[in-house]
């Protein structure tokens, strides 16, 4: 099946906090009223103050929000560019998890973030279905007493060490993953499932430098994913509410990851943030204990299989579980200063090779 044409998004590698700039934003320009030349907004300069709503001092309360920006022309004139301000009506719940695979020998690595989302009705149905599935897999245990961790379940050695998994056979795990894929596919019918990925190679550098590269890529994947979701959700009058698996042990207690908060709050100081949010305030993602919510368990399953599929295909191996089982996703390829998006049931070869 041919893939649709990829949609291109731009980012600036010198400004890792800056939001990615969508095709629509790239096309914005204004004709100068003084000299007639075309000018574009400056999306890459960091401002002292964040682009956010300001509380009104009016007795009735409320907020002021910016609905336009001034763009300075080379002739010195300032011209007005409107911001498409959209009022949000309903929450959109989005749950994300990450997976990384790598080979220290070849220095090749794969990074993936999966994000599953829908409004409250479909989310509740999928949560109930997952509880039923878990009850069938381990009928002697309360389904709320154990969580699905794909990496541990896929490993025979780790299953034997796990209190809940120790009696599961390989075929039990395969069936569980297939049933999870069905639930994710059902959720995908609402059009909000997305996955951002990158394949990269780190040269023969000291371990500290390799860690720094991975951190910057992790930050880029994270900002690219939530930026894409925010832009598309707010365009449809939906308020995205993000929940992610925590990466550090202390994050669940505070609900935040230091690096993630720094990246997101930093991005609010760039003009692009005003455009991708359509003039709205979007809360920073919440970080909780891994697999502590049903949709995070499913996000973990998809991220694990997406990273594994990419890694195996890059090695010339046919994946044992095709991503087609997981239904439709917006697959996003993060490379250098470009982000390409294609909607489909698998990751295109061009995103991997």
DAQUIDA-V891202 format. One record per pair of residues at least 12 apart in sequence whose C-alpha atoms are under 10 Angstrom apart, sorted by sequence separation. I is the first residue (numbers start at 1). J is the second residue. D is the distance in whole Angstrom. If there is no record, write none. Layout:
# DAQUIDA-V891202
i: <I I>
j: <J J>
d: <D D>
This chain:
# DAQUIDA-V891202
i: <9 10 28 29 52 53 54 68 69 70 99 100 131 134 153 156 201 202 230 243 244 308 309 329 330 331 8 9 10 27 28 52 53 68 69 98 99 100 130 131 134 152 153 156 200 229 243 244 268 306 308 309 310 329 330 331 8 9 26 51 52 67 68 69 98 99 134 156 159 200 226 305 309 329 330 331 333 7 8 9 10 25 26 51 67 68 97 98 99 153 155 305 306 328 329 330 331 332 333 7 8 9 10 25 66 67 68 97 98 148 149 153 154 226 305 306 328 329 330 331 335 9 26 66 67 68 96 97 98 146 147 148 153 200 305 306 327 328 329 330 331 333 334 8 25 66 67 96 97 146 147 155 265 305 327 328 329 333 66 67 95 96 97 145 146 153 154 198 264 265 326 327 332 333 65 95 96 153 154 198 264 306 324 325 326 331 94 95 96 153 197 263 264 302 305 323 324 325 21 94 95 198 323 324 20 21 93 94 95 141 150 153 154 198 261 322 323 324 19 20 93 94 140 153 196 197 260 261 302 322 323 18 19 92 93 94 196 260 261 301 18 92 93 138 195 196 260 17 18 91 92 93 138 150 197 260 18 41 42 91 92 137 148 196 197 256 257 15 17 41 42 90 91 94 138 148 196 255 256 257 14 15 41 42 90 93 138 195 196 255 256 257 12 15 40 41 92 137 194 255 256 257 11 12 39 40 41 148 194 196 254 255 256 11 39 40 254 255 39 138 194 252 253 254 255 38 39 137 194 251 252 253 314 37 38 137 193 251 252 253 313 36 37 192 223 227 240 250 251 252 309 310 35 37 137 222 226 239 250 251 252 309 310 314 32 34 35 36 39 41 137 248 249 250 310 313 314 30 32 33 35 39 41 136 192 219 223 227 242 246 247 248 249 252 306 313 30 32 34 35 40 192 218 219 222 223 235 237 239 241 242 243 244 245 246 247 248 249 306 310 311 29 30 31 32 34 35 39 134 218 222 231 234 235 239 240 241 242 243 244 245 246 247 248 310 30 32 34 133 216 219 220 230 231 233 234 235 239 240 241 242 243 244 245 246 247 310 32 33 34 215 219 223 231 232 233 234 239 240 241 242 243 244 245 246 32 33 34 219 227 231 232 233 234 240 241 242 243 244 245 246 32 33 133 134 227 230 231 232 234 244 245 246 32 33 133 229 230 231 244 245 31 32 228 229 230 234 244 245 30 31 130 227 228 244 30 31 129 130 133 227 230 243 29 30 129 244 245 29 30 99 230 243 244 245 28 130 243 28 126 129 245 244 245 127 126 125 126 226 226 126 126 125 122 123 122 117 116 122 118 117 118 116 117 118 119 116 118 117 118 119 117 118 116 117 118 116 117 115 116 117 115 116 114 115 116 114 115 113 114 115 113 114 112 113 114 112 113 111 112 113 111 112 110 111 112 110 111 109 110 111 109 110 108 109 110 108 109 107 108 109 107 108 106 107 108 106 107 96 98 100 102 104 106 107 94 95 96 97 98 99 100 101 102 103 104 106 107 93 94 96 98 100 102 105 92 94 104 228 104 107 111 195 228 109 113 111 112 193 197 111 195 196 225 113 114 195 199 224 112 113 197 198 224 225 111 112 115 196 197 224 113 114 115 184 195 199 221 113 117 183 198 199 221 197 221 228 100 115 184 220 221 183 184 199 220 224 220 180 181 184 217 100 180 184 217 221 119 180 217 98 119 181 119 177 180 181 118 180 98 117 178 98 117 177 181 97 117 176 177 96 116 115 116 115 177 96 115 96 114 113 94 193 196 193 194 195 196 197 198 199 200 94 193 194 195 196 197 198 199 200 192 193 194 195 196 197 198 199 200 92 191 192 193 194 195 196 197 198 92 188 189 190 191 192 193 194 195 196 197 198 185 187 188 189 191 185 186 187 188 189 92 149 184 185 186 187 188 198 91 92 148 149 181 183 184 185 186 188 197 90 91 147 148 178 181 182 183 184 185 196 90 147 148 177 181 182 183 184 185 196 88 89 92 93 146 147 180 181 182 184 196 88 90 91 92 93 94 95 96 97 98 146 147 148 179 180 181 195 87 88 89 90 91 92 93 94 95 96 97 98 147 149 150 174 178 179 194 86 87 88 89 90 91 92 93 94 95 96 97 98 144 148 149 150 177 178 194 85 86 87 88 89 90 91 92 93 94 95 96 97 98 144 147 148 149 150 151 177 194 85 86 87 88 89 90 91 92 93 94 95 96 97 144 147 148 150 151 154 193 197 84 86 87 88 149 150 86 87 88 148 149 150 191 195 199 200 148 150 151 198 199 150 151 197 198 199 149 150 197 188 185 131 130 129 130 127 128 127 130 126 127 130 126 124 123 124 127 123 126 117 116 115 116 115 114 116 117 115 116 114 115 114 115 113 114 116 113 114 115 114 115 85 96 113 114 84 85 88 95 112 113 114 83 84 86 87 88 94 95 96 112 113 83 84 85 86 87 88 95 111 112 114 82 83 84 85 86 87 88 97 112 113 114 84 85 86 97 112 113 83 84 85 111 112 83 110 111 112 110 95 97 109 110 112 95 96 97 111 16 20 95 96 97 99 110 111 16 19 94 95 96 97 98 99 109 110 17 18 69 93 94 95 96 97 98 99 109 13 16 17 20 21 95 96 97 98 99 100 101 108 16 19 20 95 96 97 98 99 100 110 18 19 20 22 69 94 95 97 98 99 102 17 18 20 21 22 68 96 97 98 99 100 101 108 13 16 19 20 21 67 68 96 97 99 100 101 19 20 66 67 98 99 100 103 11 18 19 22 65 98 99 101 102 21 101 67 68 100 66 67 11 66 116 10 65 66 115 9 50 65 114 115 50 51 52 65 114 50 51 52 114 50 51 9 47 49 50 51 113 46 47 49 50 51 112 46 47 48 49 50 51 52 53 112 46 47 48 51 52 112 46 47 50 51 111 45 46 47 50 51 44 45 46 52 44 45 51 53 43 44 45 52 53 54 42 43 44 51 52 53 42 43 51 52 41 42 43 51 52 41 43 43 110 19 17 18 19 17 18 16 17 19 20 25 17 18 19 17 18 19 16 17 18 19 22 25 16 17 18 19 21 24 25 15 17 18 19 20 21 17 18 19 20 22 18 19 21 22 15 18 19 21 19 20 19 20 21 22 20 21 20 9 11 13 14 8 9 10 11 12 13 6 7 8 9 10 11 12 13 6 10 11 12 6 10 11 9 10 11 9 10 8 9 10 8 9 7 8 9 6 7 8 6 7 8 5 6 7 5 6 7 4 5 6 4 5 3 4 3 4 3 2 3 1 3 1 3 3 2>
j: <21 22 40 41 64 65 66 80 81 82 111 112 143 146 165 168 213 214 242 255 256 320 321 341 342 343 21 22 23 40 41 65 66 81 82 111 112 113 143 144 147 165 166 169 213 242 256 257 281 319 321 322 323 342 343 344 22 23 40 65 66 81 82 83 112 113 148 170 173 214 240 319 323 343 344 345 347 22 23 24 25 40 41 66 82 83 112 113 114 168 170 320 321 343 344 345 346 347 348 23 24 25 26 41 82 83 84 113 114 164 165 169 170 242 321 322 344 345 346 347 351 26 43 83 84 85 113 114 115 163 164 165 170 217 322 323 344 345 346 347 348 350 351 26 43 84 85 114 115 164 165 173 283 323 345 346 347 351 85 86 114 115 116 164 165 172 173 217 283 284 345 346 351 352 85 115 116 173 174 218 284 326 344 345 346 351 115 116 117 174 218 284 285 323 326 344 345 346 43 116 117 220 345 346 43 44 116 117 118 164 173 176 177 221 284 345 346 347 43 44 117 118 164 177 220 221 284 285 326 346 347 43 44 117 118 119 221 285 286 326 44 118 119 164 221 222 286 44 45 118 119 120 165 177 224 287 46 69 70 119 120 165 176 224 225 284 285 44 46 70 71 119 120 123 167 177 225 284 285 286 44 45 71 72 120 123 168 225 226 285 286 287 43 46 71 72 123 168 225 286 287 288 43 44 71 72 73 180 226 228 286 287 288 44 72 73 287 288 73 172 228 286 287 288 289 73 74 172 229 286 287 288 349 73 74 173 229 287 288 289 349 73 74 229 260 264 277 287 288 289 346 347 73 75 175 260 264 277 288 289 290 347 348 352 71 73 74 75 78 80 176 287 288 289 349 352 353 70 72 73 75 79 81 176 232 259 263 267 282 286 287 288 289 292 346 353 71 73 75 76 81 233 259 260 263 264 276 278 280 282 283 284 285 286 287 288 289 290 347 351 352 71 72 73 74 76 77 81 176 260 264 273 276 277 281 282 283 284 285 286 287 288 289 290 352 73 75 77 176 259 262 263 273 274 276 277 278 282 283 284 285 286 287 288 289 290 353 76 77 78 259 263 267 275 276 277 278 283 284 285 286 287 288 289 290 77 78 79 264 272 276 277 278 279 285 286 287 288 289 290 291 78 79 179 180 273 276 277 278 280 290 291 292 79 80 180 276 277 278 291 292 79 80 276 277 278 282 292 293 79 80 179 276 277 293 80 81 179 180 183 277 280 293 80 81 180 295 296 81 82 151 282 295 296 297 81 183 296 82 180 183 299 299 300 183 183 183 184 284 285 186 187 187 186 187 187 184 184 190 187 187 188 187 188 189 190 188 190 190 191 192 191 192 191 192 193 192 193 192 193 194 193 194 193 194 195 194 195 194 195 196 195 196 195 196 197 196 197 196 197 198 197 198 197 198 199 198 199 198 199 200 199 200 199 200 201 200 201 200 201 202 201 202 201 202 203 202 203 193 195 197 199 201 203 204 192 193 194 195 196 197 198 199 200 201 202 204 205 192 193 195 197 199 201 204 192 194 204 330 207 210 214 299 332 214 218 217 218 299 303 218 302 303 332 221 222 303 307 332 221 222 306 307 333 334 221 222 225 306 307 334 224 225 226 295 306 310 332 225 229 295 310 311 333 310 334 341 214 229 298 334 335 298 299 314 335 339 336 297 298 301 334 218 298 302 335 339 238 299 336 218 239 301 240 298 301 302 240 302 221 240 301 222 241 301 305 222 242 301 302 222 242 242 243 243 305 225 244 226 244 244 226 326 329 327 328 329 330 331 332 333 334 229 328 329 330 331 332 333 334 335 328 329 330 331 332 333 334 335 336 229 328 329 330 331 332 333 334 335 230 326 327 328 329 330 331 332 333 334 335 336 324 326 327 328 330 325 326 327 328 329 233 290 325 326 327 328 329 339 233 234 290 291 323 325 326 327 328 330 339 233 234 290 291 321 324 325 326 327 328 339 234 291 292 321 325 326 327 328 329 340 233 234 237 238 291 292 325 326 327 329 341 234 236 237 238 239 240 241 242 243 244 292 293 294 325 326 327 341 234 235 236 237 238 239 240 241 242 243 244 245 294 296 297 321 325 326 341 234 235 236 237 238 239 240 241 242 243 244 245 246 292 296 297 298 325 326 342 234 235 236 237 238 239 240 241 242 243 244 245 246 247 293 296 297 298 299 300 326 343 235 236 237 238 239 240 241 242 243 244 245 246 247 294 297 298 300 301 304 343 347 235 237 238 239 300 301 238 239 240 300 301 302 343 347 351 352 301 303 304 351 352 304 305 351 352 353 304 305 352 345 345 294 294 294 295 293 294 294 297 294 295 298 295 294 294 295 298 295 298 295 295 295 296 296 296 298 299 298 299 298 299 299 300 299 300 302 300 301 302 302 303 274 285 302 303 274 275 278 285 302 303 304 274 275 277 278 279 285 286 287 303 304 275 276 277 278 279 280 287 303 304 306 275 276 277 278 279 280 281 290 305 306 307 278 279 280 291 306 307 278 279 280 306 307 279 306 307 308 307 293 295 307 308 310 294 295 296 310 216 220 295 296 297 299 310 311 217 220 295 296 297 298 299 300 310 311 219 220 271 295 296 297 298 299 300 301 311 216 219 220 223 224 298 299 300 301 302 303 304 311 220 223 224 299 300 301 302 303 304 314 223 224 225 227 274 299 300 302 303 304 307 223 224 226 227 228 274 302 303 304 305 306 307 314 220 223 226 227 228 274 275 303 304 306 307 308 227 228 274 275 306 307 308 311 220 227 228 231 274 307 308 310 311 231 311 278 279 311 278 279 224 279 329 224 279 280 329 224 265 280 329 330 266 267 268 281 330 267 268 269 331 268 269 228 266 268 269 270 332 266 267 269 270 271 332 267 268 269 270 271 272 273 274 333 268 269 270 273 274 334 269 270 273 274 334 269 270 271 274 275 269 270 271 277 270 271 277 279 270 271 272 279 280 281 270 271 272 279 280 281 271 272 280 281 271 272 273 281 282 272 274 275 352 263 262 263 264 263 264 263 264 266 267 272 265 266 267 266 267 268 266 267 268 269 272 275 267 268 269 270 272 275 276 267 269 270 271 272 273 270 271 272 273 275 272 273 275 276 270 273 274 276 275 276 276 337 338 339 338 339 339 332 334 336 337 332 333 334 335 336 337 331 332 333 334 335 336 337 338 332 336 337 338 333 337 338 337 338 339 338 339 338 339 340 339 340 339 340 341 339 340 341 340 341 342 340 341 342 341 342 343 341 342 343 342 343 342 343 343 344 344 344 345 344 346 345 347 348 348>
d: <6 7 6 7 9 5 9 7 5 9 6 6 6 9 7 9 10 9 10 9 9 9 8 10 6 6 9 5 8 8 7 7 7 5 6 8 5 9 9 7 9 9 9 8 10 10 10 10 10 10 9 7 10 8 4 7 7 6 8 9 8 9 4 7 5 6 9 8 10 9 9 9 8 6 7 9 9 9 6 9 10 10 9 8 6 5 8 4 8 9 9 10 9 7 6 9 8 9 9 7 10 9 8 9 9 5 8 6 6 10 10 10 8 8 7 9 5 6 9 6 9 8 9 8 7 9 7 6 9 9 9 9 9 9 8 7 8 5 8 9 9 9 9 10 9 10 6 5 7 7 10 10 10 7 5 8 9 6 8 10 8 4 9 9 9 10 7 8 10 8 7 8 8 9 9 5 6 7 8 10 7 10 9 8 9 9 6 5 9 9 10 10 9 8 10 10 5 9 8 5 6 10 7 6 9 10 8 4 9 8 9 10 9 8 7 9 5 9 9 10 5 7 10 10 10 7 9 8 7 8 8 8 9 7 6 9 6 8 10 10 7 6 6 8 10 8 10 10 9 9 5 7 9 8 10 9 8 8 10 6 7 10 9 8 9 9 9 7 9 8 8 8 8 9 9 10 6 10 8 8 9 9 6 9 9 8 9 7 10 8 6 7 9 9 7 8 10 9 8 5 5 10 10 7 7 9 10 10 10 10 9 5 8 9 7 9 8 6 6 10 9 9 9 9 9 8 8 7 8 9 6 8 9 8 9 9 9 6 4 9 9 10 9 8 9 9 10 10 7 5 10 8 9 9 9 8 9 9 10 8 9 9 10 7 9 9 9 10 10 10 7 9 10 9 9 8 7 10 9 10 7 9 8 10 9 8 7 10 9 9 8 10 8 10 9 9 8 7 8 10 9 9 10 7 9 7 9 9 9 8 8 9 7 9 5 9 9 10 8 9 9 9 10 9 9 9 8 10 8 9 9 9 8 8 9 7 7 7 6 6 6 5 9 10 7 9 9 7 8 10 10 9 10 10 10 6 7 7 8 8 5 5 5 6 6 8 10 10 8 9 9 7 8 8 8 9 6 9 10 7 6 6 6 6 6 7 9 9 9 10 4 9 10 9 9 8 9 7 9 5 9 8 7 8 10 8 6 6 10 8 8 7 10 6 10 8 9 6 7 9 8 8 9 8 10 9 9 10 9 7 9 9 7 10 10 8 10 10 8 10 8 10 9 10 7 10 10 7 8 10 9 8 9 7 9 8 8 8 10 10 8 9 9 9 9 7 10 8 10 9 8 7 10 9 8 7 10 8 9 7 7 9 8 8 9 9 8 6 8 8 10 8 6 9 5 8 6 6 8 5 9 6 7 8 5 9 6 6 9 4 9 6 7 7 5 9 6 7 8 4 10 6 7 7 5 9 6 7 8 5 8 6 6 7 5 9 6 6 8 4 8 5 7 8 5 9 9 7 10 9 10 10 10 9 8 8 9 9 10 9 10 10 10 9 10 9 9 10 10 9 9 10 10 9 10 9 10 10 10 10 9 9 10 9 9 9 8 9 9 10 7 9 10 8 7 10 8 10 9 8 7 9 9 10 10 8 9 8 10 8 8 10 9 9 9 8 8 9 8 10 10 9 9 9 9 7 10 10 9 7 8 10 8 8 9 10 8 10 9 8 9 9 10 7 8 9 10 9 10 10 9 10 8 9 9 7 8 9 9 10 9 10 9 9 7 10 10 9 10 9 10 10 9 10 9 9 9 9 10 10 10 10 10 10 9 9 7 8 8 9 9 10 9 7 5 6 6 6 6 8 8 9 5 4 5 4 5 5 8 10 10 7 8 6 6 6 6 6 6 10 8 8 9 7 8 9 7 9 7 9 10 9 9 6 7 8 7 9 9 6 9 8 8 9 5 8 9 7 10 9 10 10 7 9 10 6 4 9 9 10 10 10 9 7 9 9 7 8 7 7 9 10 6 9 9 6 6 9 9 9 9 9 9 10 10 9 7 9 5 8 10 9 7 10 9 6 8 7 9 8 9 9 9 9 9 9 8 8 9 8 9 9 7 6 6 6 6 6 6 6 8 8 10 8 9 7 10 10 7 9 8 6 5 5 5 5 5 5 5 5 10 9 9 7 9 10 9 10 9 7 9 4 6 6 6 6 6 6 6 7 8 9 9 10 5 9 10 9 10 9 9 8 6 5 7 9 7 8 8 8 8 10 9 9 7 8 6 8 10 10 9 9 7 9 6 7 5 10 9 10 8 7 9 9 9 8 10 8 9 7 8 6 6 9 8 8 9 9 8 9 10 9 8 7 10 9 9 9 6 9 8 7 9 8 10 9 10 10 8 10 8 7 9 8 9 10 8 10 9 6 9 6 6 9 9 8 9 9 9 9 7 9 9 10 9 5 9 8 9 9 10 6 9 8 7 9 8 10 9 10 9 6 9 6 10 8 6 8 8 10 9 8 8 10 10 9 5 7 8 10 8 10 9 10 6 5 8 9 7 9 7 7 8 9 6 7 10 7 10 6 9 10 10 9 9 9 8 7 9 8 9 6 6 9 10 7 10 9 9 8 6 9 9 8 8 10 7 8 10 9 10 9 9 9 6 7 10 8 10 8 8 8 10 9 6 6 10 9 9 9 9 7 7 6 7 8 9 9 6 8 10 8 7 9 9 10 10 10 9 6 6 10 8 10 10 9 8 10 10 7 8 9 10 7 10 9 9 9 7 9 9 10 9 9 8 7 7 6 8 8 10 10 6 9 10 9 10 9 9 10 9 9 9 8 10 7 9 9 10 10 7 9 7 9 10 7 9 9 9 8 8 9 10 8 9 8 9 10 8 6 9 9 5 6 9 10 8 4 7 10 9 10 6 7 7 10 8 9 7 9 9 9 9 10 10 9 5 9 7 7 10 6 6 9 6 10 9 5 8 9 10 10 6 8 10 7 8 10 8 6 8 10 7 7 10 9 5 8 8 7 7 7 5 9 6 8 9 9 9 9 9 10 10 9 10 8 9 9 5 9 8 7 9 10 8 8 7 6 6 5 8 9 5 8 10 9 8 8 9 8 7 7 10 9 9 9 6 9 7 9 8 9 6 9 9 7 6 9 8 10 8 10 8 10 9 8 9 10 9 9 9 8 10 10 7 9 10 10 10 10 9 6 10 9 10 9 10 8 6 9 9 9 5 9 10 6 6 9 5 8 6 6 7 5 9 6 6 8 5 8 9 5 7 6 5 9 10 5 7 9 5 9 10 7 8 7 9 7 7 8 8 7 9 9 9 9 10 10 8 10>
